[in-house]
Amino acid sequence: MSVSVSARRLTAAAAVAAAAVGALALPSAAAGQHSDRLHGDVVISKVQYDSPGHDDRSNRSLNKEWVDIANSTRRAVNLDNWTLTDEAGHTYTFHHFRLEGRATVRVHTGEARDSATDVYQDRRAYVWNNDADTATLRNNHDRVVDKVTWGRHRGEHRNGSSMRR
């Protein structure tokens, strides 16, 4: 009987250790980011908040700063009047945009022509702070669908309200 109990305890300990190692091995969207997944169908899947190269405010550099919004379902989702905001209140509103099933749209900061896979905020200045910020996606009823935080706020949860400086 004691061999059986010991074997079960050993098996349980091994399962816990494997789960812990597996959790540590999962990649995050980008280094230092934390996501508060609220609903799961449409999510912020990645954020490139630090535009590679020199921050020279050129349109090319601005468009290397982006947020990916992914639809994990098989059905298309109407993103009309959904918003993407930062902590300072910069807001991008989707207009007449349908995100197909199992698709991703990249929201760039700069200017260019919108397509099914890339949309542009048409800004001439950076939106996402490199040191710390929060990207918040809200649906057309102003409900928080997802948020991703990086920097000093990492791991904090703000009960669905937008964070302010």
DRENPA-3360 file (N, C-alpha, C; in nm, 2 decimals, always signed):
BEGIN
1 = MSVSVSAR = +0.08/-0.12/+0.00/+0.00/+0.00/+0.00/+0.09/+0.13/+0.00 ~ +0.19/+0.13/+0.08/+0.28/+0.25/+0.08/+0.35/+0.27/-0.05 ~ +0.38/+0.17/-0.13/+0.44/+0.18/-0.26/+0.34/+0.25/-0.35 ~ +0.22/+0.22/-0.34/+0.11/+0.28/-0.43/+0.10/+0.42/-0.40 ~ +0.09/+0.46/-0.27/+0.08/+0.60/-0.23/+0.20/+0.68/-0.27 ~ +0.32/+0.62/-0.25/+0.44/+0.69/-0.29/+0.44/+0.71/-0.44 ~ +0.40/+0.61/-0.52/+0.40/+0.62/-0.66/+0.30/+0.73/-0.71 ~ +0.18/+0.74/-0.64/+0.09/+0.84/-0.68/+0.14/+0.98/-0.65;
9 = RLTAAAAV = +0.21/+1.00/-0.53/+0.26/+1.13/-0.49/+0.37/+1.17/-0.59 ~ +0.46/+1.07/-0.63/+0.56/+1.10/-0.72/+0.51/+1.14/-0.86 ~ +0.40/+1.07/-0.90/+0.34/+1.10/-1.03/+0.28/+1.24/-1.02 ~ +0.21/+1.27/-0.92/+0.15/+1.40/-0.90/+0.26/+1.51/-0.90 ~ +0.37/+1.49/-0.83/+0.47/+1.59/-0.82/+0.53/+1.61/-0.96 ~ +0.55/+1.50/-1.04/+0.60/+1.51/-1.17/+0.51/+1.59/-1.26 ~ +0.38/+1.57/-1.25/+0.28/+1.64/-1.33/+0.28/+1.79/-1.30 ~ +0.29/+1.82/-1.17/+0.30/+1.96/-1.13/+0.43/+2.03/-1.19;
17 = AAAAVGAL = +0.54/+1.96/-1.18/+0.67/+2.01/-1.23/+0.66/+2.03/-1.38 ~ +0.60/+1.93/-1.45/+0.59/+1.94/-1.60/+0.50/+2.06/-1.64 ~ +0.39/+2.08/-1.56/+0.30/+2.20/-1.59/+0.38/+2.33/-1.57 ~ +0.46/+2.34/-1.46/+0.53/+2.46/-1.43/+0.63/+2.49/-1.54 ~ +0.70/+2.39/-1.59/+0.80/+2.40/-1.69/+0.73/+2.44/-1.82 ~ +0.62/+2.38/-1.85/+0.54/+2.42/-1.97/+0.50/+2.56/-1.97 ~ +0.45/+2.61/-1.86/+0.40/+2.75/-1.85/+0.52/+2.84/-1.87 ~ +0.64/+2.81/-1.82/+0.75/+2.90/-1.83/+0.80/+2.90/-1.98;
25 = ALPSAAAG = +0.78/+2.79/-2.05/+0.82/+2.78/-2.19/+0.73/+2.85/-2.29 ~ +0.61/+2.89/-2.25/+0.52/+2.95/-2.34/+0.57/+3.09/-2.38 ~ +0.57/+3.12/-2.51/+0.62/+3.25/-2.55/+0.51/+3.36/-2.53 ~ +0.55/+3.48/-2.50/+0.46/+3.59/-2.48/+0.45/+3.66/-2.62 ~ +0.36/+3.75/-2.63/+0.34/+3.82/-2.76/+0.47/+3.89/-2.80 ~ +0.53/+3.96/-2.70/+0.66/+4.02/-2.72/+0.72/+4.03/-2.58 ~ +0.85/+4.05/-2.57/+0.92/+4.05/-2.44/+0.86/+4.16/-2.36 ~ +0.83/+4.13/-2.23/+0.78/+4.23/-2.14/+0.63/+4.26/-2.15;
33 = QHSDRLHG = +0.56/+4.19/-2.23/+0.42/+4.23/-2.24/+0.33/+4.13/-2.16 ~ +0.22/+4.19/-2.11/+0.12/+4.11/-2.03/-0.02/+4.13/-2.09 ~ -0.09/+4.03/-2.11/-0.23/+4.05/-2.17/-0.33/+4.00/-2.07 ~ -0.44/+4.08/-2.06/-0.56/+4.05/-1.98/-0.67/+4.00/-2.08 ~ -0.66/+3.88/-2.12/-0.76/+3.82/-2.21/-0.90/+3.82/-2.14 ~ -1.00/+3.89/-2.20/-1.13/+3.90/-2.13/-1.23/+3.81/-2.20 ~ -1.24/+3.81/-2.33/-1.34/+3.73/-2.40/-1.28/+3.62/-2.48 ~ -1.17/+3.65/-2.56/-1.10/+3.54/-2.63/-1.12/+3.53/-2.77;
41 = DVVISKVQ = -1.24/+3.58/-2.83/-1.26/+3.57/-2.97/-1.17/+3.66/-3.06 ~ -1.17/+3.79/-3.02/-1.09/+3.89/-3.09/-0.99/+3.94/-2.98 ~ -0.86/+3.93/-3.01/-0.76/+3.97/-2.91/-0.65/+4.05/-2.97 ~ -0.58/+4.12/-2.88/-0.45/+4.19/-2.92/-0.35/+4.08/-2.92 ~ -0.30/+4.04/-3.03/-0.20/+3.92/-3.04/-0.06/+3.96/-3.03 ~ -0.02/+4.08/-3.07/+0.11/+4.13/-3.07/+0.12/+4.28/-3.07 ~ +0.22/+4.34/-3.01/+0.24/+4.48/-3.01/+0.39/+4.51/-3.04 ~ +0.41/+4.59/-3.14/+0.55/+4.64/-3.17/+0.55/+4.79/-3.13;
49 = YDSPGHDD = +0.58/+4.81/-3.00/+0.57/+4.95/-2.95/+0.69/+5.03/-2.96 ~ +0.81/+4.96/-2.99/+0.93/+5.03/-3.01/+0.97/+5.01/-3.16 ~ +0.95/+5.11/-3.24/+0.98/+5.11/-3.38/+1.13/+5.08/-3.40 ~ +1.16/+4.98/-3.47/+1.30/+4.95/-3.50/+1.38/+5.07/-3.56 ~ +1.50/+5.08/-3.52/+1.58/+5.19/-3.58/+1.57/+5.32/-3.51 ~ +1.60/+5.43/-3.57/+1.59/+5.56/-3.51/+1.45/+5.61/-3.51 ~ +1.41/+5.67/-3.40/+1.28/+5.73/-3.39/+1.28/+5.87/-3.45 ~ +1.27/+5.87/-3.59/+1.28/+6.00/-3.66/+1.15/+6.06/-3.71;
57 = RSNRSLNK = +1.04/+5.99/-3.66/+0.90/+6.03/-3.70/+0.87/+6.03/-3.85 ~ +0.95/+5.96/-3.92/+0.92/+5.94/-4.07/+0.80/+5.85/-4.08 ~ +0.73/+5.85/-4.19/+0.62/+5.77/-4.20/+0.66/+5.62/-4.20 ~ +0.78/+5.59/-4.26/+0.83/+5.46/-4.26/+0.85/+5.41/-4.11 ~ +0.91/+5.49/-4.03/+0.94/+5.45/-3.89/+0.80/+5.44/-3.81 ~ +0.71/+5.54/-3.84/+0.58/+5.53/-3.77/+0.51/+5.40/-3.80 ~ +0.52/+5.36/-3.92/+0.45/+5.23/-3.96/+0.51/+5.11/-3.91 ~ +0.63/+5.12/-3.86/+0.70/+5.00/-3.79/+0.65/+4.99/-3.65;
65 = EWVDIANS = +0.57/+5.08/-3.60/+0.50/+5.07/-3.47/+0.36/+5.03/-3.50 ~ +0.32/+4.91/-3.44/+0.19/+4.86/-3.48/+0.14/+4.77/-3.37 ~ +0.01/+4.73/-3.38/-0.07/+4.64/-3.29/-0.14/+4.54/-3.38 ~ -0.12/+4.41/-3.35/-0.19/+4.31/-3.43/-0.32/+4.27/-3.35 ~ -0.43/+4.27/-3.42/-0.56/+4.23/-3.37/-0.60/+4.10/-3.44 ~ -0.62/+3.99/-3.37/-0.65/+3.86/-3.43/-0.79/+3.81/-3.39 ~ -0.85/+3.74/-3.49/-0.98/+3.68/-3.47/-0.95/+3.53/-3.46 ~ -0.98/+3.47/-3.35/-0.95/+3.33/-3.33/-1.06/+3.24/-3.37;
73 = TRRAVNLD = -1.17/+3.29/-3.41/-1.29/+3.21/-3.45/-1.29/+3.19/-3.60 ~ -1.38/+3.10/-3.64/-1.39/+3.07/-3.79/-1.49/+3.17/-3.85 ~ -1.56/+3.25/-3.78/-1.66/+3.34/-3.84/-1.60/+3.48/-3.84 ~ -1.64/+3.56/-3.94/-1.59/+3.70/-3.95/-1.66/+3.78/-3.83 ~ -1.58/+3.89/-3.79/-1.63/+3.98/-3.69/-1.63/+4.12/-3.74 ~ -1.75/+4.19/-3.72/-1.76/+4.33/-3.77/-1.69/+4.41/-3.66 ~ -1.58/+4.48/-3.70/-1.51/+4.57/-3.60/-1.56/+4.72/-3.61 ~ -1.66/+4.74/-3.69/-1.71/+4.88/-3.70/-1.73/+4.95/-3.57;
81 = NWTLTDEA = -1.67/+5.06/-3.55/-1.68/+5.14/-3.42/-1.60/+5.08/-3.31 ~ -1.53/+4.97/-3.32/-1.44/+4.92/-3.22/-1.32/+5.02/-3.21 ~ -1.26/+5.03/-3.09/-1.15/+5.13/-3.07/-1.03/+5.06/-3.01 ~ -0.91/+5.12/-3.04/-0.78/+5.08/-2.99/-0.72/+5.20/-2.93 ~ -0.69/+5.20/-2.80/-0.64/+5.32/-2.73/-0.52/+5.29/-2.65 ~ -0.44/+5.40/-2.62/-0.33/+5.39/-2.53/-0.36/+5.46/-2.40 ~ -0.27/+5.46/-2.31/-0.30/+5.53/-2.18/-0.32/+5.67/-2.19 ~ -0.26/+5.74/-2.29/-0.28/+5.89/-2.30/-0.41/+5.92/-2.37;
89 = GHTYTFHH = -0.49/+5.82/-2.42/-0.61/+5.85/-2.48/-0.61/+5.86/-2.63 ~ -0.49/+5.84/-2.69/-0.49/+5.83/-2.84/-0.58/+5.72/-2.88 ~ -0.68/+5.75/-2.97/-0.78/+5.65/-3.01/-0.78/+5.63/-3.16 ~ -0.78/+5.50/-3.20/-0.80/+5.46/-3.34/-0.94/+5.39/-3.34 ~ -1.03/+5.44/-3.43/-1.16/+5.38/-3.44/-1.17/+5.30/-3.58 ~ -1.21/+5.18/-3.57/-1.23/+5.10/-3.69/-1.36/+5.15/-3.76 ~ -1.35/+5.18/-3.89/-1.47/+5.22/-3.97/-1.49/+5.12/-4.08 ~ -1.61/+5.06/-4.08/-1.65/+4.97/-4.19/-1.54/+4.86/-4.21;
97 = FRLEGRAT = -1.50/+4.79/-4.11/-1.39/+4.69/-4.12/-1.45/+4.56/-4.07 ~ -1.43/+4.46/-4.15/-1.47/+4.32/-4.12/-1.34/+4.23/-4.11 ~ -1.32/+4.17/-3.99/-1.21/+4.09/-3.97/-1.25/+3.94/-3.99 ~ -1.20/+3.89/-4.10/-1.24/+3.75/-4.14/-1.20/+3.65/-4.03 ~ -1.26/+3.53/-4.03/-1.22/+3.43/-3.94/-1.08/+3.38/-3.95 ~ -1.02/+3.36/-3.84/-0.88/+3.31/-3.83/-0.78/+3.41/-3.90 ~ -0.81/+3.54/-3.90/-0.73/+3.64/-3.96/-0.68/+3.74/-3.86 ~ -0.58/+3.82/-3.90/-0.52/+3.92/-3.82/-0.51/+4.05/-3.90;
105 = VRVHTGEA = -0.54/+4.16/-3.83/-0.52/+4.29/-3.90/-0.41/+4.36/-3.81 ~ -0.32/+4.43/-3.88/-0.22/+4.51/-3.82/-0.25/+4.66/-3.83 ~ -0.26/+4.72/-3.71/-0.29/+4.86/-3.70/-0.16/+4.94/-3.69 ~ -0.12/+5.01/-3.79/+0.00/+5.08/-3.80/-0.03/+5.23/-3.75 ~ +0.08/+5.29/-3.70/+0.06/+5.43/-3.65/+0.06/+5.53/-3.76 ~ +0.14/+5.51/-3.86/+0.15/+5.61/-3.97/+0.04/+5.61/-4.07 ~ +0.08/+5.66/-4.20/-0.02/+5.67/-4.30/+0.01/+5.58/-4.42 ~ -0.10/+5.53/-4.48/-0.09/+5.45/-4.60/-0.24/+5.41/-4.63;
113 = RDSATDVY = -0.26/+5.33/-4.74/-0.39/+5.29/-4.78/-0.43/+5.16/-4.70 ~ -0.55/+5.16/-4.64/-0.60/+5.05/-4.56/-0.62/+4.93/-4.66 ~ -0.60/+4.81/-4.60/-0.63/+4.68/-4.67/-0.70/+4.59/-4.58 ~ -0.72/+4.46/-4.62/-0.78/+4.36/-4.54/-0.69/+4.32/-4.43 ~ -0.56/+4.34/-4.44/-0.46/+4.29/-4.34/-0.39/+4.41/-4.27 ~ -0.40/+4.53/-4.32/-0.33/+4.64/-4.26/-0.42/+4.77/-4.26 ~ -0.43/+4.83/-4.15/-0.50/+4.96/-4.14/-0.40/+5.06/-4.08 ~ -0.43/+5.19/-4.10/-0.34/+5.29/-4.06/-0.41/+5.40/-3.98;
121 = QDRRAYVW = -0.35/+5.45/-3.87/-0.40/+5.55/-3.79/-0.39/+5.69/-3.85 ~ -0.30/+5.70/-3.95/-0.28/+5.83/-4.02/-0.22/+5.94/-3.92 ~ -0.13/+5.90/-3.83/-0.07/+5.99/-3.74/+0.07/+6.03/-3.78 ~ +0.11/+6.14/-3.73/+0.25/+6.19/-3.77/+0.34/+6.19/-3.64 ~ +0.29/+6.12/-3.54/+0.37/+6.11/-3.42/+0.35/+5.97/-3.36 ~ +0.44/+5.92/-3.28/+0.43/+5.79/-3.22/+0.32/+5.78/-3.12 ~ +0.26/+5.67/-3.11/+0.15/+5.65/-3.01/+0.20/+5.57/-2.89 ~ +0.26/+5.46/-2.91/+0.29/+5.36/-2.80/+0.42/+5.40/-2.74;
129 = NNDADTAT = +0.42/+5.42/-2.61/+0.54/+5.46/-2.53/+0.63/+5.33/-2.52 ~ +0.76/+5.35/-2.54/+0.86/+5.24/-2.53/+0.88/+5.19/-2.39 ~ +0.87/+5.28/-2.29/+0.90/+5.24/-2.15/+0.79/+5.17/-2.09 ~ +0.66/+5.22/-2.11/+0.55/+5.16/-2.05/+0.42/+5.21/-2.11 ~ +0.32/+5.13/-2.14/+0.20/+5.17/-2.19/+0.10/+5.05/-2.19 ~ -0.02/+5.08/-2.23/-0.13/+4.98/-2.23/-0.21/+5.00/-2.36 ~ -0.22/+4.89/-2.44/-0.31/+4.89/-2.56/-0.44/+4.83/-2.52 ~ -0.55/+4.90/-2.53/-0.68/+4.85/-2.49/-0.77/+4.85/-2.62;
137 = LRNNHDRV = -0.83/+4.73/-2.64/-0.92/+4.71/-2.75/-1.06/+4.71/-2.69 ~ -1.15/+4.79/-2.74/-1.29/+4.80/-2.69/-1.39/+4.77/-2.81 ~ -1.50/+4.70/-2.78/-1.59/+4.68/-2.89/-1.68/+4.80/-2.91 ~ -1.78/+4.78/-3.00/-1.87/+4.90/-3.03/-1.97/+4.93/-2.92 ~ -1.97/+4.86/-2.81/-2.05/+4.89/-2.69/-1.96/+4.95/-2.58 ~ -1.83/+4.98/-2.62/-1.73/+5.04/-2.53/-1.69/+4.95/-2.42 ~ -1.71/+4.82/-2.44/-1.66/+4.72/-2.34/-1.52/+4.67/-2.37 ~ -1.43/+4.66/-2.27/-1.30/+4.61/-2.30/-1.30/+4.47/-2.34;
145 = VDKVTWGR = -1.24/+4.44/-2.46/-1.23/+4.31/-2.51/-1.10/+4.25/-2.47 ~ -0.99/+4.33/-2.48/-0.86/+4.28/-2.45/-0.77/+4.40/-2.42 ~ -0.66/+4.38/-2.34/-0.56/+4.48/-2.32/-0.43/+4.41/-2.30 ~ -0.33/+4.48/-2.35/-0.19/+4.44/-2.33/-0.11/+4.55/-2.27 ~ -0.03/+4.51/-2.17/+0.04/+4.61/-2.09/+0.19/+4.57/-2.10 ~ +0.28/+4.68/-2.10/+0.42/+4.65/-2.09/+0.49/+4.76/-2.01 ~ +0.61/+4.73/-1.96/+0.68/+4.83/-1.88/+0.64/+4.83/-1.73 ~ +0.63/+4.94/-1.67/+0.62/+4.95/-1.52/+0.48/+4.90/-1.47;
153 = HRGEHRNG = +0.38/+4.89/-1.56/+0.25/+4.84/-1.52/+0.23/+4.69/-1.54 ~ +0.34/+4.63/-1.59/+0.32/+4.48/-1.63/+0.27/+4.40/-1.52 ~ +0.16/+4.33/-1.55/+0.10/+4.24/-1.45/-0.01/+4.30/-1.37 ~ -0.03/+4.44/-1.38/-0.13/+4.50/-1.30/-0.26/+4.48/-1.38 ~ -0.37/+4.47/-1.31/-0.50/+4.46/-1.37/-0.59/+4.58/-1.32 ~ -0.65/+4.65/-1.41/-0.72/+4.78/-1.38/-0.87/+4.77/-1.39 ~ -0.92/+4.65/-1.38/-1.07/+4.63/-1.38/-1.14/+4.68/-1.50 ~ -1.07/+4.67/-1.62/-1.14/+4.72/-1.74/-1.14/+4.86/-1.77;
161 = SSMRR = -1.09/+4.95/-1.67/-1.09/+5.09/-1.70/-0.95/+5.12/-1.77 ~ -0.95/+5.23/-1.85/-0.83/+5.26/-1.91/-0.73/+5.33/-1.81 ~ -0.61/+5.30/-1.82/-0.51/+5.35/-1.73/-0.46/+5.49/-1.77 ~ -0.44/+5.58/-1.68/-0.40/+5.71/-1.70/-0.26/+5.74/-1.64 ~ -0.19/+5.83/-1.69/-0.06/+5.87/-1.63/-0.08/+5.95/-1.51;
% end
